[in-house]
Amino acid sequence: MDRIHILGRDCSGSLTVFYEGPFRVGVFVRVENVKLYVAKVTFGSVPSDKEKFEFIKNYYHKLQFSPEVDAKVKPEIKNPKRKLKEAKKDIRQKGIGTKVQEALKKQHEELKEQKKRRESDFFPD
């Protein structure tokens, strides 16, 4: 089974060629705006990569695609190492903790400031 993937700004597509009976069959899948369209083409013998690209270039616009079907768009899978690196960066920038912990920390800092002000008022320089 051979696959060719085509990615665009708002759409993506792929061609999968597989063996079915005495022929090779190509299935074109196009996804546009969360809608999926499919077209099936029968090739005689095993098409080379050059023949596949020539077919796409010359006949893609003439293909009869199926009616639209809602498609689930898979979230982009990120490299786990990259995810870890981004998480560490976020922690360094924001600090770790929940909203409650952040509020308690802010309250603690304000109390420290009030205490410093009281002490400076009590013991002038």
Stockholm file with secondary structure:
# STOCKHOLM 1.0

chainA/1-125         MDRIHILGRDCSGSLTVFYEGPFRVGVFVRVENVKLYVAKVTFGSVPSDKEKFEFIKNYYHKLQFSPEVDAKVKPEIKNPKRKLKEAKKDIRQKGIGTKVQEALKKQHEELKEQKKRRESDFFPD
#=GR chainA/1-125 SS CEEEEEECSSEEEEEEEEEETTEEEEEEEEEETTEEEEEEEEESSCCCHHHHHHHHHHHGGGCCCCCCEECCCCCCCCCHHHHHHHHHHHHHHHCSCCHHHHHHHHHHHHHHHHHHHHHHHHSCC
#=GC SS_cons         CEEEEEECSSEEEEEEEEEETTEEEEEEEEEETTEEEEEEEEESSCCCHHHHHHHHHHHGGGCCCCCCEECCCCCCCCCHHHHHHHHHHHHHHHCSCCHHHHHHHHHHHHHHHHHHHHHHHHSCC
//
